[in-house]
């Protein structure tokens, strides 16, 4: 059901039945290592290119999800997935491997919630019984495309962020009453916001207005107070972007408690890891949600969360043509299924 101008309400409350999360060596040394299903000791993962290694991450996350759900791939109607690499080839090549009907998505780092919103919509309106959705990124592959190869050793300013090497996948299914699983209850689809910023080393600052715009739209459309959620978490704004977003929301009159507002990019790594302003990448919010956050919900730490993934919709070509950076954010609300509901 459409509610307000930009939001869907999922009346049938699709379940996130199972998840799979894979990561690289940097993530293995981070704060959330215990929430990964698979961790690799090097960035190559047995492949001869970083892009192929990223494909492996997504394939592993899909396989793990299916194993946890005790399902065969033939029971899955659709796969929604995307990444940051040109023409989303890691996702498309993973879809070639798993042979599940596939929708390729590009929302940059907002892809995780774009996919979860669409998967939930399709299942809610009985367009499918079981849908996989996920996103991935690879530090070395992304750096090579958007900045410099890591071998170059280029210095970065404090506003820069560290691209996550990881993939997170969730299996969205029809709700089964009485089962204790997280469910999606609504989604707010963002608009493209461009405030004229053009610095590719300050993605958090560029994406902050889009995050604020979608969060404000969510509470306006849903007619909710921020206190409804135990946690409102952005995907990958990092330190600069999160602070800017919180300031924008406060100035707009939205009353969010400071400890209620967090960022996936600030949870993933330890203070002594050289990530500058925090983590980013299409895999950032995917691995934190499908690993850490859903595990926390199952433990009873959170009952209701709002996940807002942001994306910078630039390309190397648009940057070379001196374009500014258009940005977007999508939000999905997730709650623990009530017994009998």
C-alpha positions as CSV (number, residue, x, y, z in Angstrom):
1,X,0.0,0.0,0.0
2,X,1.3,3.5,-0.9
3,X,1.3,5.8,2.1
4,X,2.1,9.5,1.7
5,X,4.2,10.5,-1.3
6,X,7.2,8.2,-1.2
7,X,6.5,5.2,1.1
8,X,5.2,1.7,0.9
9,X,3.5,-0.2,3.8
10,X,4.0,-4.0,3.7
11,X,0.8,-5.2,5.3
12,X,1.8,-8.8,4.9
13,X,5.1,-8.2,6.7
14,X,7.5,-10.2,4.6
15,X,10.1,-12.1,6.6
16,X,13.9,-12.0,6.3
17,X,14.2,-15.8,6.8
18,X,17.9,-16.2,6.4
19,X,21.1,-14.2,5.6
20,X,24.6,-14.7,4.5
21,X,27.6,-12.4,5.0
22,X,31.1,-12.7,3.6
23,X,34.1,-10.4,4.1
24,X,37.8,-9.8,3.6
25,X,40.9,-9.6,5.8
26,X,40.3,-6.0,6.9
27,X,36.8,-6.9,8.0
28,X,38.2,-9.9,9.9
29,X,40.1,-7.5,12.1
30,X,37.2,-5.2,12.7
31,X,34.6,-4.8,15.4
32,X,32.0,-7.1,13.8
33,X,34.1,-10.0,12.7
34,X,31.9,-12.4,14.7
35,X,28.9,-11.5,12.7
36,X,30.4,-12.7,9.4
37,X,29.7,-16.2,8.1
38,X,32.8,-16.3,5.9
39,X,36.1,-14.3,6.2
40,X,39.0,-14.4,3.8
41,X,42.7,-14.0,4.6
42,X,43.6,-12.0,1.5
43,X,41.9,-9.8,-1.1
44,X,42.3,-12.2,-4.0
45,X,40.1,-15.0,-2.7
46,X,41.7,-17.5,-5.1
47,X,41.0,-15.4,-8.1
48,X,43.3,-13.5,-10.6
49,X,41.4,-10.2,-10.4
50,X,39.7,-8.2,-7.6
51,X,36.5,-8.0,-9.6
52,X,36.3,-11.8,-9.8
53,X,37.0,-11.9,-6.0
54,X,34.0,-9.6,-5.5
55,X,31.9,-12.1,-7.5
56,X,33.1,-14.8,-5.1
57,X,32.0,-12.8,-2.1
58,X,28.4,-12.5,-3.4
59,X,28.3,-16.2,-4.5
60,X,29.4,-17.2,-1.0
61,X,26.8,-15.0,0.7
62,X,24.0,-16.5,-1.5
63,X,25.1,-20.0,-0.9
64,X,25.3,-19.5,2.9
65,X,21.8,-17.9,2.9
66,X,20.3,-20.9,1.1
67,X,22.1,-23.3,3.4
68,X,20.7,-21.6,6.5
69,X,17.2,-21.5,5.0
70,X,17.5,-25.2,3.9
71,X,16.4,-24.2,0.4
72,X,17.5,-25.1,-3.1
73,X,18.1,-22.3,-5.6
74,X,15.1,-23.7,-7.6
75,X,12.9,-22.5,-4.8
76,X,13.9,-18.9,-5.3
77,X,11.9,-16.9,-7.8
78,X,14.2,-13.8,-8.1
79,X,17.5,-12.3,-7.2
80,X,17.9,-8.6,-6.7
81,X,21.6,-7.5,-6.5
82,X,24.0,-4.7,-7.4
83,X,27.5,-3.2,-6.8
84,X,29.7,-0.3,-7.7
85,X,31.8,-1.8,-10.6
86,X,31.1,-0.8,-14.2
87,X,27.9,-2.4,-15.5
88,X,27.5,-4.3,-12.1
89,X,29.5,-7.2,-13.5
90,X,30.3,-8.9,-10.2
91,X,26.6,-9.2,-9.4
92,X,25.7,-10.2,-13.0
93,X,28.4,-12.9,-13.1
94,X,27.3,-14.2,-9.7
95,X,23.8,-14.4,-11.1
96,X,25.2,-16.4,-14.0
97,X,26.7,-18.9,-11.5
98,X,23.6,-19.3,-9.3
99,X,21.1,-19.4,-12.2
100,X,18.3,-17.5,-10.4
101,X,16.1,-15.1,-12.4
102,X,17.9,-11.8,-11.8
103,X,17.2,-8.1,-11.5
104,X,20.5,-6.1,-11.6
105,X,20.3,-2.9,-9.5
106,X,22.5,0.2,-9.3
107,X,21.9,2.6,-6.5
108,X,25.6,2.9,-5.6
109,X,25.9,2.4,-1.8
110,X,22.1,2.6,-1.4
111,X,21.7,-0.6,-3.4
112,X,21.2,-2.8,-0.3
113,X,18.0,-1.0,0.8
114,X,16.8,-0.5,-2.8
115,X,17.0,-4.3,-3.2
116,X,15.3,-5.0,0.2
117,X,12.5,-2.6,-0.5
118,X,11.8,-4.1,-4.0
119,X,12.1,-7.7,-2.7
120,X,9.7,-6.9,0.1
121,X,7.3,-5.2,-2.3
122,X,7.3,-8.2,-4.7
123,X,6.7,-10.7,-1.8
124,X,4.1,-8.6,-0.1
125,X,2.0,-8.4,-3.2
126,X,2.5,-12.1,-4.0
127,X,4.7,-11.6,-7.0
128,X,7.0,-14.2,-5.5
129,X,7.3,-16.6,-2.5
130,X,11.0,-16.3,-2.0
131,X,13.4,-13.6,-3.1
132,X,17.1,-13.1,-2.5
133,X,18.5,-9.6,-2.3
134,X,22.0,-8.3,-1.6
135,X,24.9,-6.0,-2.4
136,X,28.7,-6.3,-2.5
137,X,31.8,-4.2,-2.8
138,X,35.6,-4.8,-2.8
139,X,38.1,-2.3,-1.6
140,X,40.7,-2.8,-4.2
141,X,38.3,-3.1,-7.2
142,X,36.4,0.1,-6.2
143,X,39.6,2.1,-5.5
144,X,40.9,1.0,-8.9
145,X,37.8,2.3,-10.7
146,X,37.0,5.5,-8.8
147,X,40.4,6.7,-7.5
148,X,43.7,5.0,-7.9
149,X,44.9,1.4,-7.6
150,X,45.8,0.6,-4.1
151,X,49.4,-0.2,-5.2
152,X,49.7,3.5,-6.1
153,X,49.7,4.4,-2.4
154,X,47.9,7.7,-2.9
155,X,47.2,9.7,0.3
156,X,43.6,10.5,1.3
157,X,42.2,13.4,3.3
158,X,40.4,12.9,6.7
159,X,37.0,13.1,4.9
160,X,37.7,10.0,2.8
161,X,36.2,6.6,3.6
162,X,37.3,3.0,3.4
163,X,35.4,0.8,0.9
164,X,34.2,-2.4,2.5
165,X,35.3,-5.8,1.1
166,X,32.1,-7.8,1.7
167,X,28.8,-9.0,0.5
168,X,25.5,-9.3,2.4
169,X,22.5,-11.2,1.3
170,X,19.0,-11.7,2.7
171,X,16.2,-14.1,1.8
172,X,12.8,-12.4,1.9
173,X,9.9,-14.8,2.1
174,X,6.2,-14.8,2.9
175,X,5.4,-14.3,6.6
176,X,4.7,-17.5,8.6
177,X,2.7,-16.6,11.8
178,X,4.4,-17.5,15.0
179,X,8.0,-17.6,13.7
180,X,10.5,-15.3,15.4
181,X,12.2,-13.7,12.4
182,X,12.7,-10.0,11.4
183,X,10.1,-8.7,9.1
184,X,10.0,-5.6,6.8
185,X,7.1,-3.3,7.5
186,X,7.6,-0.3,5.3
187,X,10.0,1.4,2.9
188,X,10.6,5.0,1.8
189,X,12.1,5.5,-1.6
190,X,14.4,8.5,-1.9
191,X,14.7,11.3,-4.4
192,X,18.0,12.3,-6.1
193,X,19.4,15.2,-4.2
194,X,22.4,17.3,-5.5
195,X,23.7,20.1,-3.4
196,X,26.5,20.9,-5.9
197,X,29.4,19.0,-4.0
198,X,32.0,17.5,-6.3
199,X,34.7,16.2,-4.0
200,X,34.9,12.4,-4.5
201,X,36.9,12.2,-1.2
202,X,33.9,13.5,0.8
203,X,31.1,11.2,0.0
204,X,29.6,11.5,3.4
205,X,29.2,15.2,3.1
206,X,27.7,14.8,-0.4
207,X,25.2,12.1,0.7
208,X,24.0,13.7,4.0
209,X,21.3,15.9,2.4
210,X,19.8,12.9,0.6
211,X,19.8,10.9,3.9
212,X,18.1,13.7,5.7
213,X,15.5,14.2,3.0
214,X,14.5,10.5,3.0
215,X,14.4,10.3,6.8
216,X,12.1,13.3,6.9
217,X,9.9,11.9,4.2
218,X,9.6,8.6,6.1
219,X,8.4,10.1,9.3
220,X,6.1,12.5,7.3
221,X,4.5,9.7,5.2
222,X,4.3,7.2,8.0
223,X,3.0,9.7,10.6
224,X,5.4,8.4,13.2
225,X,7.6,9.9,15.9
226,X,11.3,9.0,15.8
227,X,10.8,7.4,19.2
228,X,9.0,4.6,17.5
229,X,12.3,3.1,16.5
230,X,15.0,1.7,18.8
231,X,17.6,2.6,16.2
232,X,17.8,4.8,13.1
233,X,20.9,3.9,11.3
234,X,22.4,5.2,8.1
235,X,24.4,3.0,5.7
236,X,27.7,4.6,5.0
237,X,27.8,8.3,5.8
238,X,30.9,8.0,8.0
239,X,31.7,10.5,10.6
240,X,31.4,13.7,8.5
241,X,28.1,12.6,6.8
242,X,26.5,11.4,10.0
243,X,27.2,14.6,11.9
244,X,25.9,16.6,9.0
245,X,22.7,14.6,8.7
246,X,22.0,14.8,12.4
247,X,22.4,18.6,12.2
248,X,20.1,18.8,9.2
249,X,17.4,16.7,10.9
250,X,17.7,18.8,14.1
251,X,17.3,22.0,12.2
252,X,14.3,20.5,10.4
253,X,12.6,19.9,13.8
254,X,12.9,16.1,13.9
255,X,13.6,15.1,17.5
256,X,16.1,12.2,17.3
257,X,18.1,11.2,20.3
258,X,21.9,11.2,19.6
259,X,22.5,7.7,20.8
260,X,19.5,6.5,18.8
261,X,21.2,7.7,15.5
262,X,24.1,5.5,14.3
263,X,25.9,4.7,11.1
264,X,27.0,1.3,9.7
265,X,30.3,2.8,8.5
266,X,31.2,3.8,12.1
267,X,30.4,0.4,13.6
268,X,32.3,-1.9,11.3
269,X,36.0,-1.1,12.0
270,X,38.1,-0.5,15.1
271,X,39.5,2.9,16.1
272,X,43.0,1.9,15.2
273,X,42.2,0.8,11.7
274,X,43.1,3.6,9.1
275,X,39.6,4.2,7.7
276,X,39.7,8.0,7.9
277,X,36.0,9.0,8.2
278,X,34.6,5.5,8.3
279,X,33.5,2.7,6.0
280,X,31.5,2.9,2.8
281,X,30.8,0.8,-0.3
282,X,27.7,-1.0,-1.5
283,X,28.7,-3.9,0.8
284,X,28.8,-1.7,3.9
285,X,25.2,-1.5,5.0
286,X,24.6,-5.0,3.5
287,X,27.1,-6.7,5.8
288,X,26.2,-4.7,8.9
289,X,22.4,-5.2,8.4
290,X,22.4,-8.9,7.4
291,X,25.1,-9.7,9.9
292,X,25.3,-7.6,13.0
293,X,22.0,-5.7,13.2
294,X,19.7,-8.7,12.5
295,X,21.7,-10.7,15.0
296,X,21.2,-7.9,17.6
297,X,17.4,-8.0,16.8
298,X,17.3,-11.7,17.3
299,X,19.0,-11.3,20.7
300,X,16.4,-8.7,21.7
301,X,18.7,-5.7,21.7
302,X,16.4,-3.9,19.1
303,X,12.8,-4.5,18.3
304,X,12.3,-1.9,15.6
305,X,15.0,-0.3,13.4
306,X,15.0,2.0,10.4
307,X,17.9,1.4,8.0
308,X,18.7,4.2,5.6
309,X,21.3,3.4,2.9
310,X,22.8,6.3,0.9
311,X,24.4,6.3,-2.5
312,X,26.5,8.7,-4.5
313,X,25.4,8.4,-8.1
314,X,28.7,9.5,-9.8
315,X,30.9,7.7,-12.2
316,X,34.6,8.2,-13.3
317,X,33.3,9.8,-16.5
318,X,30.9,12.2,-14.8
319,X,33.7,13.3,-12.4
320,X,36.1,13.8,-15.3
321,X,33.4,16.0,-17.0
322,X,33.3,18.1,-13.8
323,X,29.8,17.1,-12.8
324,X,28.6,17.5,-9.2
325,X,27.6,14.4,-7.3
326,X,23.9,13.5,-7.2
327,X,22.9,11.3,-4.3
328,X,20.0,9.2,-3.1
329,X,18.9,7.4,0.1
330,X,16.4,4.6,0.6
331,X,14.9,3.5,4.0
332,X,13.4,0.2,5.1
333,X,11.8,-0.4,8.5
334,X,12.4,-3.8,10.1
335,X,10.7,-5.2,13.1
336,X,10.8,-8.5,15.0
337,X,7.8,-10.7,14.1
338,X,5.4,-11.0,17.0
339,X,4.3,-14.4,18.1
340,X,1.2,-15.3,16.1
341,X,1.7,-12.2,13.9
